[in-house]
């Protein structure tokens, strides 16, 4: 599966939480990342998705298919 096929939600972090942006992947429980900019958060999220999928496969766990259709 391609990490870019998964929906990534990006939202700003409050300054008290360090600022920047957090990226979460609704289809993959616990899969999240962050970055100083929305673009950096997205790029880091794609890396986190790839690692999440790799880890699940190594453990023999099912990998959910992305809900959104690939463009």
C-alpha positions as CSV (number, residue, x, y, z in Angstrom):
1,X,0.0,0.0,0.0
2,X,1.1,3.5,-0.8
3,X,1.4,5.9,2.2
4,X,0.0,8.7,0.0
5,X,-3.3,6.8,-0.4
6,X,-4.2,7.4,3.3
7,X,-6.0,10.4,4.5
8,X,-3.9,12.6,6.7
9,X,-5.5,15.3,9.0
10,X,-3.3,18.2,9.8
11,X,-4.0,20.8,12.5
12,X,-2.0,23.5,14.3
13,X,-0.6,22.8,17.7
14,X,-1.0,25.4,20.4
15,X,2.2,27.3,21.4
16,X,2.0,25.8,24.9
17,X,2.2,22.4,23.1
18,X,5.3,23.4,21.2
19,X,3.7,25.0,18.2
20,X,3.9,23.6,14.6
21,X,1.5,21.1,13.3
22,X,0.3,17.6,14.1
23,X,-0.7,15.1,11.5
24,X,-2.9,12.1,12.3
25,X,-4.0,9.2,10.1
26,X,-7.6,8.2,11.0
27,X,-7.3,4.8,9.3
28,X,-4.2,3.7,11.3
29,X,-4.7,3.8,15.1
30,X,-2.0,5.7,16.8
31,X,-0.3,6.8,13.6
32,X,0.7,10.4,13.9
33,X,3.6,12.8,13.3
34,X,4.3,16.5,13.5
35,X,6.3,19.2,11.8
36,X,7.1,22.9,11.9
37,X,5.0,23.5,8.8
38,X,1.9,21.7,7.4
39,X,4.1,20.4,4.5
40,X,6.7,19.0,6.9
41,X,4.0,17.4,9.1
42,X,2.5,15.8,5.9
43,X,5.9,14.5,4.8
44,X,6.6,13.1,8.2
45,X,3.2,11.5,8.3
46,X,3.9,9.6,5.1
47,X,7.1,8.2,6.7
48,X,5.1,7.3,9.8
49,X,2.5,5.5,7.7
50,X,5.2,3.5,6.0
51,X,6.6,2.5,9.4
52,X,3.2,1.7,10.8
53,X,2.5,-0.6,7.8
54,X,5.9,-2.3,8.1
55,X,5.5,-2.9,11.8
56,X,2.0,-4.3,11.4
57,X,3.2,-6.7,8.7
58,X,6.1,-7.8,10.8
59,X,3.7,-8.6,13.6
60,X,1.3,-10.4,11.2
61,X,-1.4,-7.9,11.8
62,X,-3.9,-6.7,9.2
63,X,-3.3,-3.4,7.6
64,X,-6.5,-1.4,7.1
65,X,-7.1,-0.3,3.5
66,X,-7.3,3.5,3.1
67,X,-10.9,4.8,3.1
68,X,-10.3,7.5,0.6
69,X,-9.9,6.6,-3.1
70,X,-6.4,7.2,-4.5
71,X,-6.3,10.1,-6.9
